Amino acid sequence: MFKDIFSSITSSYQQAVDVSLAALKAPKFINDHRLWKGFFDHKWVSLFSIAIAFLFSYLMITNVMRSSEELSSEDLVLEESDVVEEELYDLEKEDEEENEEEEEEDDEAAEGDEQKVKEQVKKAGRSFFFSGGMKYLLLIFLEVLIFHFSVKTYSILKGKEIKLHVNDFYKAEIRMLQVMFQSLIKTWLIKLLITIFVGIVGFKFLKAPALFFVYSYFIGHAFLDNYNEQHALSIKDSSNIIKKRLGASTALGVIASVIMLVPLIGPLTAPLFCAVIATLYGYRHKLEAVSPD
């Protein structure tokens, strides 16, 4: 049993290293072969991709700014609370003023409950954005970009030109929707299990990093699936193959997540960059030849 676990960890580590090596080769490969050529001939596609990247960056920046503003306001409230407590202490001497204070506290409690609900909604929104939910949407919207660079890279590696048509992009988009929907369901289930486990064990600090790697795995999964798609593999077979490349998929997702944090250029370059990495890795290790069983 322990031998199998050790073998699995070692294998995953090596896969992550191989993806990292592919990432080092990707910039030169993109530049040497000018992979962007042809894609921007479709003006509506390029404009849409740029608009989505700007929107993603805007949402990211505003979320960060709101978080910092809320932290600053909380500090001010804490500073003012000491002064308020002293004043209330003096007012407690008179019965009439105590009654008025109780009524005020009831109103404040009601307002406090409402404020807590609003805060929970805001935190849920930030959690969705930073944990990976928005990244899933980004991949869906930029699938046309991902698919173009994946196919272009593979055609160069094979030494055979592959011409893409509108219907090819349409099929790729439909497949990406299906893949990411399945990933979202699986993510929610895993998140539930992690939450329950952390609640029982008590190591709450492990929840955030664990969820980050879960999201990273499924983000990397989407890029590797684009490679498998070119070999007519079904979503199910592709998923089974990628499960055997846990380290590669997770490493790829981590790279994508880090690049996406760069304002403006990150959300646009991460999809194309990681599409090339996934294809270089898939071609080097013959991912399509791996048994899905």
Backbone bond lengths (Angstrom), bond angles and torsions (degrees), N, CA, C in turn:
res aa  C-N    CA-C-N  psi(-1)  N-CA   C-N-CA  omega(-1)  CA-C   N-CA-C  phi
1 M - - - 1.464 - - 1.535 111.14 -
2 F 1.363 115.91 -52.27 1.458 120.33 -179.63 1.527 111.28 -64.58
3 K 1.322 115.72 -31.45 1.456 120.23 177.99 1.515 110.46 -65.24
4 D 1.340 116.71 -41.11 1.463 121.45 178.90 1.523 111.28 -66.25
5 I 1.342 116.25 -40.46 1.460 120.79 178.88 1.524 110.61 -64.31
6 F 1.325 116.08 -45.06 1.469 120.89 178.82 1.522 110.79 -61.88
7 S 1.329 116.37 -41.97 1.467 121.44 178.89 1.521 110.99 -62.87
8 S 1.337 116.68 -40.25 1.455 121.89 179.55 1.522 111.49 -65.37
9 I 1.354 116.27 -42.59 1.462 121.05 178.90 1.520 110.94 -64.86
10 T 1.328 115.81 -44.25 1.468 120.99 179.28 1.524 111.12 -61.98
11 S 1.328 115.64 -43.34 1.463 121.38 179.60 1.531 111.15 -63.13
12 S 1.329 116.27 -43.76 1.465 120.87 179.85 1.523 111.05 -64.60
13 Y 1.322 116.23 -38.75 1.464 121.04 178.59 1.529 110.19 -62.96
14 Q 1.330 116.59 -43.82 1.458 120.88 -179.82 1.524 111.12 -65.46
15 Q 1.324 116.52 -37.62 1.463 120.94 177.28 1.529 110.73 -62.71
16 A 1.329 115.84 -41.64 1.464 120.41 178.86 1.529 110.78 -64.33
17 V 1.315 116.29 -38.98 1.469 121.12 177.27 1.531 110.04 -63.99
18 D 1.326 117.16 -42.95 1.463 121.41 179.86 1.527 111.62 -62.61
19 V 1.329 116.39 -38.74 1.473 120.27 177.23 1.527 109.99 -66.52
20 S 1.322 116.54 -39.47 1.465 120.79 178.09 1.524 111.12 -62.50
21 L 1.331 116.87 -39.35 1.466 121.00 177.65 1.526 110.70 -65.63
22 A 1.335 115.87 -38.96 1.468 120.28 177.27 1.525 110.15 -65.36
23 A 1.334 116.44 -35.07 1.467 121.05 179.09 1.528 111.01 -65.76
24 L 1.326 116.77 -34.61 1.467 120.40 178.24 1.529 111.73 -69.43
25 K 1.327 116.22 -29.73 1.470 120.44 -179.54 1.532 112.30 -83.82
26 A 1.315 116.70 -24.16 1.467 121.45 -172.19 1.537 114.77 -58.50
27 P 1.354 120.76 -46.51 1.468 119.60 -178.43 1.526 113.43 -57.72
28 K 1.332 116.47 -44.91 1.470 120.37 179.90 1.534 110.46 -66.00
29 F 1.330 116.13 -39.26 1.455 120.76 179.83 1.528 110.43 -62.98
30 I 1.333 116.23 -43.60 1.471 121.12 179.82 1.524 110.47 -63.08
31 N 1.326 116.05 -44.33 1.462 120.68 -177.82 1.524 111.98 -70.35
32 D 1.329 117.37 -44.15 1.467 120.97 -177.64 1.529 112.09 -63.22
33 H 1.331 116.14 -38.70 1.463 120.17 -175.82 1.528 113.43 -100.89
34 R 1.319 116.12 2.48 1.471 121.72 177.42 1.534 111.11 45.21
35 L 1.309 114.85 60.10 1.461 120.84 -173.91 1.528 113.66 -63.20
36 W 1.317 116.55 -20.85 1.465 119.27 -179.09 1.536 112.31 -73.16
37 K 1.335 116.03 -14.49 1.465 119.18 -179.08 1.522 110.41 -63.59
38 G 1.296 116.21 133.33 1.461 120.92 178.30 1.515 112.54 97.78
39 F 1.342 115.89 -36.29 1.462 118.11 -177.73 1.523 111.38 -67.94
40 F 1.333 116.67 -43.78 1.453 120.21 -176.12 1.529 112.48 -80.60
41 D 1.320 116.57 4.02 1.465 119.76 170.96 1.524 110.13 -68.88
42 H 1.329 115.27 -27.26 1.456 120.74 176.05 1.530 107.37 -90.44
43 K 1.325 115.87 92.27 1.460 120.51 -172.23 1.521 113.09 -60.15
44 W 1.323 116.50 -40.23 1.465 119.17 -177.38 1.525 111.13 -64.60
45 V 1.344 115.90 -34.10 1.466 120.44 179.83 1.529 110.04 -70.54
46 S 1.329 116.34 -46.09 1.459 120.50 -178.36 1.526 111.41 -65.37
47 L 1.321 117.31 -42.06 1.466 121.15 179.17 1.532 110.91 -64.68
48 F 1.330 115.81 -40.33 1.462 120.52 178.84 1.524 110.25 -64.17
49 S 1.330 116.90 -42.92 1.465 121.60 -179.39 1.522 111.12 -63.14
50 I 1.332 116.29 -43.63 1.462 120.89 179.78 1.528 110.54 -65.42
51 A 1.334 116.33 -40.51 1.468 120.77 179.70 1.525 110.97 -63.01
52 I 1.334 116.89 -42.35 1.462 121.15 179.06 1.525 110.74 -64.19
53 A 1.339 116.26 -40.64 1.464 120.64 179.42 1.531 110.69 -63.64
54 F 1.338 117.30 -41.96 1.459 121.23 178.18 1.531 110.87 -65.12
55 L 1.330 116.15 -41.05 1.467 120.51 179.82 1.529 110.85 -63.71
56 F 1.318 116.22 -43.90 1.464 121.17 178.74 1.525 110.21 -61.15
57 S 1.329 116.84 -43.40 1.464 121.28 179.28 1.523 111.00 -64.02
58 Y 1.324 115.71 -41.26 1.464 120.41 179.76 1.533 110.53 -61.75
59 L 1.329 116.30 -45.82 1.462 120.50 179.45 1.525 111.31 -63.22
60 M 1.327 116.28 -38.93 1.452 120.80 179.85 1.534 110.72 -65.02
61 I 1.327 116.96 -46.66 1.466 121.46 -178.26 1.526 110.91 -65.21
62 T 1.333 117.19 -44.64 1.462 120.72 -179.62 1.530 111.41 -64.32
63 N 1.336 117.34 -37.10 1.461 120.50 177.76 1.516 111.06 -64.90
64 V 1.338 116.30 -41.44 1.468 120.68 178.97 1.529 110.36 -65.04
65 M 1.349 116.30 -43.28 1.465 120.95 -179.13 1.529 111.10 -64.72
66 R 1.329 116.56 -42.09 1.461 120.18 179.47 1.527 111.01 -64.02
67 S 1.333 115.51 -39.21 1.466 119.85 179.34 1.528 110.89 -62.86
68 S 1.344 116.67 -43.97 1.463 120.87 -179.03 1.525 111.13 -68.35
69 E 1.356 116.60 -37.37 1.462 120.28 178.54 1.522 111.08 -65.55
70 E 1.339 116.34 -39.87 1.459 120.19 -179.78 1.523 111.20 -67.16
71 L 1.339 116.06 -37.05 1.462 119.78 177.19 1.525 110.92 -64.63
72 S 1.358 116.73 -40.34 1.458 121.23 179.28 1.523 111.01 -65.44
73 S 1.334 116.40 -42.30 1.466 120.44 179.79 1.523 111.26 -65.34
74 E 1.323 116.55 -34.84 1.467 120.23 177.74 1.526 110.91 -65.03
75 D 1.336 117.13 -37.92 1.458 120.81 177.26 1.533 111.34 -63.11
76 L 1.354 116.34 -41.00 1.453 120.68 179.18 1.525 111.43 -64.76
77 V 1.309 115.72 -38.82 1.465 120.10 179.09 1.518 110.79 -63.75
78 L 1.339 116.30 -41.26 1.460 120.50 179.27 1.523 111.60 -63.89
79 E 1.346 117.07 -38.42 1.453 120.78 179.47 1.529 111.48 -66.99
80 E 1.330 116.36 -39.89 1.450 120.81 -177.57 1.530 112.09 -76.67
81 S 1.321 117.01 -22.58 1.463 120.58 -175.78 1.523 112.55 -63.36
82 D 1.332 117.97 -33.76 1.471 121.41 179.84 1.529 110.92 -63.27
83 V 1.334 115.73 -42.65 1.462 120.81 179.76 1.529 110.49 -65.50
84 V 1.299 115.85 -41.35 1.467 120.89 -179.22 1.520 110.97 -64.22
85 E 1.326 116.46 -40.44 1.464 121.15 -179.75 1.537 111.43 -62.44
86 E 1.325 117.86 -38.00 1.463 121.73 178.62 1.524 111.10 -65.26
87 E 1.301 115.61 -41.72 1.461 119.78 -179.91 1.527 110.75 -66.42
88 L 1.303 116.53 -40.19 1.465 120.34 179.46 1.524 111.36 -65.53
89 Y 1.297 115.64 -33.18 1.469 120.35 179.60 1.535 110.97 -62.06
90 D 1.313 116.43 -39.84 1.462 121.03 178.60 1.527 111.60 -69.67
91 L 1.303 115.60 -36.30 1.468 119.35 -177.79 1.514 112.83 -71.97
92 E 1.319 116.37 -21.88 1.462 120.33 -177.98 1.532 112.48 -68.46
93 K 1.312 118.44 -10.20 1.465 122.11 -177.62 1.528 111.72 -69.13
94 E 1.280 118.69 -28.36 1.458 122.28 -177.65 1.515 109.81 -105.83
95 D 1.345 114.92 136.20 1.468 121.00 -176.91 1.530 112.19 -63.36
96 E 1.297 114.50 -43.05 1.467 118.20 -177.09 1.521 111.06 -62.80
97 E 1.297 115.47 -42.16 1.458 120.11 -179.63 1.528 110.75 -69.52
98 E 1.328 116.79 -29.27 1.460 120.24 177.06 1.528 110.50 -65.77
99 N 1.317 115.67 -41.36 1.479 119.59 179.25 1.527 111.12 -62.80
100 E 1.338 113.91 -43.19 1.470 118.16 179.19 1.531 110.50 -63.32
101 E 1.298 113.81 -37.73 1.471 118.49 -179.44 1.528 111.18 -65.50
102 E 1.348 116.30 -38.24 1.458 120.40 178.65 1.520 111.52 -63.06
103 E 1.347 115.14 -40.56 1.466 118.84 178.27 1.529 110.74 -64.07
104 E 1.316 114.52 -41.56 1.465 118.87 179.10 1.526 111.34 -63.92
105 E 1.340 114.30 -38.48 1.462 118.64 -179.66 1.524 111.37 -65.91
106 D 1.342 115.87 -35.71 1.473 120.06 177.13 1.523 110.41 -62.79
107 D 1.336 114.82 -43.71 1.472 119.05 179.37 1.528 110.17 -64.79
108 E 1.342 114.33 -42.13 1.465 118.16 -179.50 1.522 111.37 -66.18
109 A 1.338 115.65 -34.75 1.470 119.68 178.27 1.512 110.93 -64.23
110 A 1.353 115.45 -41.25 1.470 119.98 178.30 1.521 110.36 -64.41
111 E 1.347 114.23 -43.61 1.465 118.35 177.94 1.521 110.72 -65.56
112 G 1.342 114.94 -35.76 1.466 119.70 179.35 1.505 112.16 -64.16
113 D 1.342 116.57 -40.27 1.468 120.95 178.01 1.520 110.67 -63.14
114 E 1.338 114.71 -42.17 1.462 119.01 178.79 1.523 111.02 -64.94
115 Q 1.333 115.39 -38.64 1.463 120.21 179.08 1.520 111.32 -66.11
116 K 1.351 115.89 -37.70 1.459 120.45 178.40 1.524 111.25 -62.41
117 V 1.332 116.29 -40.47 1.466 120.88 178.63 1.527 110.09 -62.29
118 K 1.347 115.07 -44.17 1.472 119.48 179.05 1.530 110.89 -62.61
119 E 1.337 115.34 -40.48 1.465 119.57 179.61 1.526 111.48 -64.78
120 Q 1.328 115.57 -39.31 1.470 120.17 178.84 1.516 111.10 -64.03
121 V 1.339 116.32 -39.79 1.468 121.12 177.89 1.522 110.35 -63.81
122 K 1.357 115.81 -43.20 1.464 120.18 179.25 1.531 111.26 -63.52
123 K 1.345 115.06 -43.87 1.461 119.40 179.61 1.516 111.54 -63.91
124 A 1.344 115.95 -37.99 1.465 120.14 177.96 1.521 110.48 -63.72
125 G 1.345 115.22 -39.22 1.464 119.33 178.23 1.510 112.19 -65.12
126 R 1.347 116.02 -43.11 1.466 119.06 178.58 1.520 111.38 -67.13
127 S 1.343 115.61 -37.16 1.462 119.91 178.19 1.519 110.77 -62.54
128 F 1.341 115.86 -42.93 1.469 120.66 178.38 1.515 110.57 -61.55
129 F 1.341 115.78 -40.72 1.464 120.13 -176.72 1.519 111.44 -70.21
130 F 1.330 117.40 -53.06 1.456 120.61 -172.91 1.524 112.97 -79.57
131 S 1.335 118.46 -28.47 1.456 120.08 -177.15 1.517 112.06 -72.61
132 G 1.298 118.77 -33.65 1.460 119.35 179.80 1.511 115.12 150.57
133 G 1.333 118.12 -14.70 1.460 120.07 -178.20 1.518 112.87 -56.99
134 M 1.328 116.74 -45.82 1.466 120.85 178.96 1.521 111.22 -69.38
135 K 1.327 116.30 -29.43 1.467 119.56 178.13 1.526 110.22 -67.77
136 Y 1.327 116.36 -35.44 1.464 120.27 175.26 1.523 109.82 -60.45
137 L 1.327 115.95 -45.34 1.467 120.51 179.89 1.533 110.86 -63.96
138 L 1.332 115.80 -39.06 1.463 119.94 178.83 1.526 110.85 -59.73
139 L 1.333 117.28 -43.67 1.462 121.46 179.54 1.531 111.22 -64.45
140 I 1.321 115.57 -38.11 1.477 119.31 178.39 1.515 110.56 -63.51
141 F 1.344 116.38 -47.09 1.460 120.52 -177.33 1.532 112.44 -68.72
142 L 1.340 116.00 -30.82 1.466 119.60 -177.21 1.532 112.31 -104.03
143 E 1.318 117.09 21.23 1.464 120.98 179.10 1.522 111.81 -59.97
144 V 1.322 116.95 -36.06 1.468 120.48 178.51 1.527 109.91 -58.70
145 L 1.325 116.14 -42.72 1.461 121.59 178.23 1.531 110.80 -65.66
146 I 1.329 116.25 -45.30 1.465 121.93 -179.70 1.524 111.00 -61.09
147 F 1.328 115.68 -47.72 1.466 120.80 -177.13 1.527 111.54 -64.10
148 H 1.328 116.04 -40.39 1.471 120.14 179.62 1.526 110.62 -59.70
149 F 1.322 117.44 -49.54 1.464 120.81 -177.02 1.525 111.90 -70.47
150 S 1.321 116.49 -31.93 1.455 119.74 178.02 1.529 110.88 -67.22
151 V 1.323 116.47 -47.42 1.474 121.32 179.92 1.524 110.81 -66.96
152 K 1.329 116.61 -42.03 1.467 121.26 -179.75 1.532 110.31 -61.10
153 T 1.321 116.66 -43.50 1.470 121.37 179.23 1.523 110.83 -64.08
154 Y 1.317 115.87 -44.07 1.473 119.90 -178.54 1.525 111.11 -66.02
155 S 1.320 117.46 -38.91 1.466 120.32 -179.90 1.527 111.30 -64.46
156 I 1.342 116.94 -34.55 1.467 121.03 177.96 1.531 110.14 -70.62
157 L 1.318 116.64 -42.87 1.465 120.98 179.05 1.527 111.55 -63.49
158 K 1.319 116.08 -37.50 1.470 121.09 179.56 1.524 112.69 -80.75
159 G 1.339 115.99 -17.13 1.461 119.86 -177.52 1.517 112.37 71.99
160 K 1.325 115.55 27.47 1.461 120.86 -178.21 1.527 109.01 -138.30
161 E 1.324 116.09 122.92 1.464 120.36 -177.74 1.531 110.92 -70.37
162 I 1.312 115.85 131.42 1.463 121.80 177.58 1.519 108.10 -116.66
163 K 1.317 116.07 114.95 1.459 120.80 -179.44 1.525 110.08 -89.23
164 L 1.319 114.88 130.46 1.453 120.76 -179.68 1.527 111.10 -100.44
165 H 1.321 115.09 143.01 1.457 121.66 177.61 1.524 109.12 -119.31
166 V 1.314 116.00 168.52 1.459 121.22 -177.49 1.525 111.12 -56.70
167 N 1.331 116.92 -38.80 1.461 121.23 -178.73 1.532 111.57 -64.53
168 D 1.337 116.99 -31.98 1.464 121.07 177.99 1.534 110.67 -65.15
169 F 1.332 115.34 -42.27 1.463 119.63 178.56 1.531 110.52 -67.19
170 Y 1.327 116.28 -37.02 1.467 120.77 179.45 1.533 110.49 -63.09
171 K 1.336 116.45 -46.20 1.469 120.73 179.02 1.530 111.24 -63.31
172 A 1.341 115.37 -39.35 1.464 120.14 179.65 1.528 110.59 -64.39
173 E 1.331 116.49 -39.25 1.469 120.76 179.95 1.523 111.05 -66.37
174 I 1.332 116.71 -42.54 1.463 121.11 178.14 1.525 110.54 -61.80
175 R 1.322 115.43 -42.40 1.473 119.65 179.68 1.520 110.92 -65.07
176 M 1.329 117.40 -42.17 1.461 120.70 178.90 1.525 110.94 -61.41
177 L 1.318 117.42 -39.53 1.462 121.38 176.60 1.528 110.88 -59.47
178 Q 1.324 116.00 -44.25 1.465 120.89 -179.90 1.522 111.31 -66.10
179 V 1.323 116.07 -44.00 1.470 121.14 -179.11 1.528 110.76 -63.58
180 M 1.335 117.10 -46.25 1.453 120.10 -177.34 1.523 112.10 -71.69
181 F 1.329 117.70 -30.71 1.458 120.30 176.21 1.535 109.79 -65.86
182 Q 1.325 116.09 -44.51 1.465 119.81 176.78 1.528 110.84 -62.68
183 S 1.328 115.66 -39.85 1.468 120.33 179.55 1.521 110.92 -64.22
184 L 1.327 116.68 -38.81 1.460 121.08 -179.86 1.525 111.01 -64.53
185 I 1.333 116.48 -43.07 1.466 120.68 178.23 1.530 110.34 -62.55
186 K 1.329 115.89 -46.04 1.464 120.30 -179.97 1.526 111.09 -64.07
187 T 1.338 116.46 -37.79 1.465 120.78 179.18 1.524 110.75 -62.64
188 W 1.314 116.60 -45.25 1.463 120.96 179.45 1.529 111.34 -60.52
189 L 1.347 116.06 -41.98 1.463 120.02 180.00 1.529 111.00 -65.22
190 I 1.332 115.88 -44.31 1.468 120.32 178.95 1.531 110.41 -65.34
191 K 1.331 116.17 -39.84 1.466 120.61 178.58 1.525 110.51 -61.10
192 L 1.331 115.95 -40.53 1.471 120.68 178.20 1.528 110.83 -62.34
193 L 1.334 116.50 -44.38 1.458 121.07 179.84 1.534 111.14 -64.33
194 I 1.338 116.04 -41.37 1.468 120.40 179.16 1.525 110.36 -64.27
195 T 1.342 115.89 -42.17 1.470 120.93 179.73 1.522 110.82 -61.78
196 I 1.326 116.17 -43.57 1.469 120.71 178.64 1.528 110.43 -64.43
197 F 1.328 116.18 -45.04 1.471 120.87 -178.87 1.527 111.05 -62.19
198 V 1.346 115.50 -46.66 1.466 120.19 -179.62 1.529 110.39 -64.34
199 G 1.355 116.35 -36.63 1.454 120.22 178.69 1.518 112.60 -64.40
200 I 1.321 115.70 -34.32 1.468 120.37 -179.95 1.534 110.98 -78.79
201 V 1.332 115.70 -48.67 1.467 120.65 -176.34 1.529 111.65 -74.89
202 G 1.343 115.82 -40.87 1.460 119.79 177.14 1.515 115.63 102.60
203 F 1.330 118.18 -0.73 1.471 120.89 -179.98 1.533 109.90 -87.99
204 K 1.323 115.77 74.68 1.471 120.38 -175.63 1.519 112.89 -65.58
205 F 1.335 116.49 -28.06 1.464 120.33 -178.37 1.538 112.23 -65.84
206 L 1.341 116.95 -15.77 1.463 120.42 179.97 1.530 113.03 -83.06
207 K 1.338 116.50 -15.78 1.457 119.96 -173.73 1.525 112.49 -64.15
208 A 1.333 117.30 -49.47 1.472 121.12 -177.14 1.527 112.84 -60.54
209 P 1.355 119.44 -51.46 1.469 118.57 178.82 1.522 113.28 -64.36
210 A 1.346 116.87 -34.38 1.466 119.88 178.41 1.521 110.74 -63.25
211 L 1.341 116.51 -44.31 1.469 120.84 179.38 1.529 111.14 -66.82
212 F 1.335 116.64 -34.24 1.472 119.79 178.31 1.525 110.61 -60.51
213 F 1.323 116.72 -44.23 1.462 120.60 -179.53 1.536 111.69 -72.26
214 V 1.319 116.64 -30.16 1.470 119.77 175.71 1.521 109.89 -65.09
215 Y 1.339 116.10 -48.52 1.465 120.13 177.59 1.527 110.81 -62.35
216 S 1.320 116.33 -39.28 1.466 120.31 -179.67 1.527 110.97 -61.64
217 Y 1.335 115.78 -40.79 1.467 119.39 179.18 1.525 111.03 -59.11
218 F 1.319 116.98 -46.49 1.457 119.91 -176.57 1.532 112.58 -73.45
219 I 1.330 116.75 -28.18 1.467 119.82 174.03 1.524 109.55 -67.72
220 G 1.338 116.82 -45.90 1.460 120.68 176.27 1.515 111.48 -63.08
221 H 1.323 116.34 -36.01 1.467 122.91 177.65 1.535 110.37 -55.86
222 A 1.329 116.51 -42.25 1.467 121.03 -178.42 1.528 111.59 -63.02
223 F 1.327 116.69 -39.95 1.474 120.17 179.76 1.526 111.22 -69.22
224 L 1.307 116.81 -42.79 1.469 120.46 179.66 1.532 110.93 -67.21
225 D 1.325 116.44 -31.96 1.468 120.00 177.91 1.516 111.02 -65.40
226 N 1.333 117.48 -31.90 1.462 120.41 176.66 1.527 111.10 -62.37
227 Y 1.328 115.21 -35.41 1.468 118.99 176.17 1.520 110.25 -68.76
228 N 1.333 116.90 -47.01 1.465 120.87 -179.47 1.522 112.27 -63.64
229 E 1.322 115.96 -31.68 1.470 120.52 179.94 1.526 111.55 -59.42
230 Q 1.324 116.05 -33.91 1.469 120.25 -178.78 1.532 112.23 -71.00
231 H 1.327 116.52 -10.47 1.463 120.80 178.77 1.522 111.21 -109.10
232 A 1.341 114.78 20.43 1.469 122.29 176.06 1.525 113.76 59.13
233 L 1.322 116.20 28.60 1.465 120.30 176.42 1.525 109.49 -80.93
234 S 1.307 116.80 139.62 1.460 120.63 177.74 1.523 109.09 -70.06
235 I 1.323 116.61 163.07 1.462 120.95 179.24 1.527 110.41 -60.70
236 K 1.326 116.64 -39.18 1.468 121.00 -179.42 1.529 111.43 -65.25
237 D 1.339 116.67 -48.18 1.470 120.30 179.65 1.526 110.89 -64.57
238 S 1.328 115.29 -40.77 1.459 119.91 178.94 1.521 110.57 -61.57
239 S 1.323 116.83 -43.01 1.463 121.54 179.70 1.526 111.59 -62.82
240 N 1.324 116.21 -41.05 1.469 120.56 179.52 1.525 111.65 -65.37
241 I 1.318 116.02 -36.58 1.468 120.53 178.13 1.529 110.67 -67.80
242 I 1.341 115.58 -44.22 1.466 120.47 -177.30 1.526 111.17 -66.72
243 K 1.340 116.98 -29.92 1.466 120.42 176.58 1.526 110.77 -58.82
244 K 1.333 115.88 -31.06 1.465 120.60 178.78 1.525 111.84 -79.89
245 R 1.310 115.50 -5.31 1.470 121.58 177.97 1.520 109.34 -120.23
246 L 1.330 114.99 49.23 1.466 122.45 -177.35 1.527 111.92 -56.94
247 G 1.328 116.58 -46.06 1.458 120.74 -178.54 1.513 112.23 -65.01
248 A 1.323 116.57 -40.81 1.465 121.36 -179.62 1.522 110.93 -66.15
249 S 1.329 116.02 -46.10 1.456 120.54 -178.61 1.527 111.76 -64.35
250 T 1.321 116.71 -42.69 1.464 120.81 -179.58 1.524 111.38 -66.93
251 A 1.325 117.11 -43.98 1.468 121.24 179.06 1.522 110.69 -61.50
252 L 1.318 116.01 -41.18 1.464 120.97 179.10 1.525 110.52 -63.40
253 G 1.335 116.33 -41.07 1.455 120.82 178.49 1.514 112.90 -66.75
254 V 1.327 116.59 -36.59 1.467 120.80 177.68 1.527 109.95 -64.54
255 I 1.327 116.61 -44.23 1.471 121.00 178.23 1.521 110.33 -59.85
256 A 1.327 116.79 -45.56 1.468 121.38 -179.80 1.527 110.69 -62.34
257 S 1.335 116.95 -43.58 1.471 121.76 -177.83 1.521 111.54 -63.52
258 V 1.325 116.50 -39.80 1.466 121.10 -179.67 1.528 110.34 -67.77
259 I 1.321 117.18 -44.65 1.469 120.82 -179.32 1.522 111.01 -65.02
260 M 1.330 116.93 -37.03 1.471 120.75 -179.29 1.521 112.99 -62.29
261 L 1.324 117.40 -21.16 1.460 121.01 -179.42 1.519 112.69 -74.48
262 V 1.337 117.49 -15.48 1.466 120.95 178.27 1.529 108.05 -74.85
263 P 1.339 118.10 118.40 1.466 120.48 -176.86 1.529 112.89 -57.57
264 L 1.304 115.89 144.06 1.460 125.96 174.95 1.525 114.00 68.38
265 I 1.336 117.39 -64.17 1.466 118.86 -175.35 1.531 112.44 -82.77
266 G 1.326 116.97 -26.71 1.462 120.71 -177.15 1.516 114.29 -59.76
267 P 1.344 118.53 -53.40 1.464 120.46 -178.57 1.528 113.46 -61.80
268 L 1.333 117.35 -24.96 1.465 120.46 179.94 1.521 111.98 -87.67
269 T 1.337 116.58 -38.53 1.463 119.89 -176.14 1.533 112.87 -82.39
270 A 1.339 117.57 -29.92 1.471 120.40 -178.65 1.532 112.72 -57.73
271 P 1.349 119.19 -47.47 1.468 119.28 179.71 1.520 113.84 -60.88
272 L 1.343 117.23 -45.77 1.466 119.21 -177.45 1.528 111.40 -71.54
273 F 1.337 116.03 -38.90 1.461 120.92 -179.59 1.528 110.65 -64.22
274 C 1.334 116.67 -46.28 1.467 120.91 -177.52 1.528 111.81 -74.57
275 A 1.326 117.25 -25.52 1.465 120.34 174.52 1.525 109.77 -64.55
276 V 1.330 115.71 -39.52 1.466 121.06 178.58 1.530 110.06 -69.66
277 I 1.327 117.29 -43.23 1.464 121.36 178.99 1.525 110.44 -59.13
278 A 1.344 116.19 -47.21 1.469 121.20 -178.75 1.521 111.30 -61.01
279 T 1.335 116.37 -39.36 1.460 120.38 -179.07 1.525 111.28 -71.61
280 L 1.329 116.88 -40.73 1.467 120.35 176.83 1.528 110.35 -61.93
281 Y 1.321 116.08 -42.47 1.465 120.54 179.13 1.528 110.78 -67.63
282 G 1.333 116.64 -47.45 1.462 120.82 -178.17 1.519 112.49 -61.08
283 Y 1.330 115.29 -41.15 1.470 119.92 -179.90 1.529 110.75 -70.19
284 R 1.329 116.80 -40.59 1.469 121.13 -178.61 1.530 111.16 -64.74
285 H 1.318 117.07 -36.92 1.468 120.98 -175.47 1.533 112.90 -107.10
286 K 1.348 116.11 12.02 1.475 120.84 176.60 1.527 111.81 48.53
287 L 1.308 114.75 56.85 1.466 120.87 -176.53 1.530 112.34 -58.09
288 E 1.328 115.74 -34.89 1.465 120.21 -178.13 1.533 112.97 -67.78
289 A 1.340 116.28 -18.49 1.460 120.51 -178.37 1.525 112.41 -89.11
290 V 1.332 116.89 -8.11 1.466 120.92 179.33 1.529 109.43 -69.90
291 S 1.319 116.46 134.74 1.463 120.28 180.00 1.530 110.21 -69.03
292 P 1.333 117.68 129.51 1.465 120.51 179.65 1.526 112.71 -77.75
293 D 1.331 117.40 -9.33 1.478 121.54 -177.81 1.520 111.86 -82.54
